[in-house]
């Protein structure tokens, strides 16, 4: 697919996906289609072990493009909701870890896109905001609740207030909050650390986060122990053991 709303680059076993739909990177149907194609493709590529998702300009993504709201004709909202869910699910389900580098406004659908990522890094100018109540809409509760405590989640969704990077770091939502000029370097350092690790182990770890979220501690840990047993027979495991014996860094092949 020829991309119109995203820019993609791949270097050193990690990809950078930049939302590029000026002026504020609003999400339209074309962007939703492209993000699915890009995430599915990068998820299958052997030369990609981590993905950075960011926005071009001053916004990460200022939400849904309201000019493309569905009409009330039968079936339109059902189809629209399916497309929107798929544009978030492709980030959640991507087998490669996705790092959100939130450079500015992440509002509504943009907020949810960021919260679907595995690791969140913010510029001190970056913020999350859910403005649905101000425009007569609703949504995002399930995704916001995964990251914020109950009171903060309700405060955010019921008031439409912004929560900036420094506060998100303090609340445990962000892993780092840095100056704007350091944002991409910080995200890149994390992506490179992931890319050095065993690809099969990284895939198993991300899947474990997904599958054990709603399991009991007992069931979740039993699942992970099964993963450990399966991984012990892989080429990655053999290379890791050889590297340990030979006192050298492991080199994991695609």
Secondary structure as the mmCIF struct_conf table of DSSP 4:
data_model
#
loop_
_struct_conf.conf_type_id
_struct_conf.id
_struct_conf.beg_label_comp_id
_struct_conf.beg_label_asym_id
_struct_conf.beg_label_seq_id
_struct_conf.end_label_comp_id
_struct_conf.end_label_asym_id
_struct_conf.end_label_seq_id
BEND BEND1 UNK A 4 UNK A 5
STRN STRN1 UNK A 6 UNK A 11
TURN_TY1_P TURN_TY1_P1 UNK A 12 UNK A 13
STRN STRN2 UNK A 14 UNK A 19
TURN_TY1_P TURN_TY1_P2 UNK A 22 UNK A 25
STRN STRN3 UNK A 27 UNK A 27
HELX_RH_AL_P HELX_RH_AL_P1 UNK A 29 UNK A 44
TURN_TY1_P TURN_TY1_P3 UNK A 46 UNK A 47
BEND BEND2 UNK A 49 UNK A 49
STRN STRN4 UNK A 50 UNK A 55
BEND BEND3 UNK A 56 UNK A 56
TURN_TY1_P TURN_TY1_P4 UNK A 57 UNK A 58
STRN STRN5 UNK A 59 UNK A 61
STRN STRN6 UNK A 64 UNK A 64
HELX_RH_3T_P HELX_RH_3T_P1 UNK A 66 UNK A 68
BEND BEND4 UNK A 72 UNK A 73
TURN_TY1_P TURN_TY1_P5 UNK A 74 UNK A 75
HELX_RH_AL_P HELX_RH_AL_P2 UNK A 76 UNK A 92
BEND BEND5 UNK A 93 UNK A 93
BEND BEND6 UNK A 95 UNK A 96
STRN STRN7 UNK A 97 UNK A 102
BEND BEND7 UNK A 104 UNK A 104
STRN STRN8 UNK A 105 UNK A 107
TURN_TY1_P TURN_TY1_P6 UNK A 108 UNK A 108
HELX_RH_AL_P HELX_RH_AL_P3 UNK A 109 UNK A 115
TURN_TY1_P TURN_TY1_P7 UNK A 116 UNK A 116
BEND BEND8 UNK A 117 UNK A 118
STRN STRN9 UNK A 119 UNK A 123
TURN_TY1_P TURN_TY1_P8 UNK A 124 UNK A 125
STRN STRN10 UNK A 127 UNK A 129
HELX_RH_3T_P HELX_RH_3T_P2 UNK A 132 UNK A 135
TURN_TY1_P TURN_TY1_P9 UNK A 136 UNK A 136
HELX_RH_AL_P HELX_RH_AL_P4 UNK A 141 UNK A 147
BEND BEND9 UNK A 148 UNK A 148
HELX_RH_AL_P HELX_RH_AL_P5 UNK A 150 UNK A 159
STRN STRN11 UNK A 163 UNK A 164
HELX_RH_AL_P HELX_RH_AL_P6 UNK A 165 UNK A 170
TURN_TY1_P TURN_TY1_P10 UNK A 171 UNK A 172
BEND BEND10 UNK A 173 UNK A 173
BEND BEND11 UNK A 175 UNK A 175
STRN STRN12 UNK A 176 UNK A 178
HELX_RH_3T_P HELX_RH_3T_P3 UNK A 180 UNK A 182
HELX_RH_AL_P HELX_RH_AL_P7 UNK A 183 UNK A 196
BEND BEND12 UNK A 197 UNK A 197
HELX_RH_AL_P HELX_RH_AL_P8 UNK A 199 UNK A 211
TURN_TY1_P TURN_TY1_P11 UNK A 212 UNK A 214
BEND BEND13 UNK A 215 UNK A 215
HELX_RH_AL_P HELX_RH_AL_P9 UNK A 217 UNK A 231
TURN_TY1_P TURN_TY1_P12 UNK A 232 UNK A 233
BEND BEND14 UNK A 234 UNK A 234
HELX_RH_AL_P HELX_RH_AL_P10 UNK A 235 UNK A 246
TURN_TY1_P TURN_TY1_P13 UNK A 247 UNK A 247
BEND BEND15 UNK A 248 UNK A 248
#
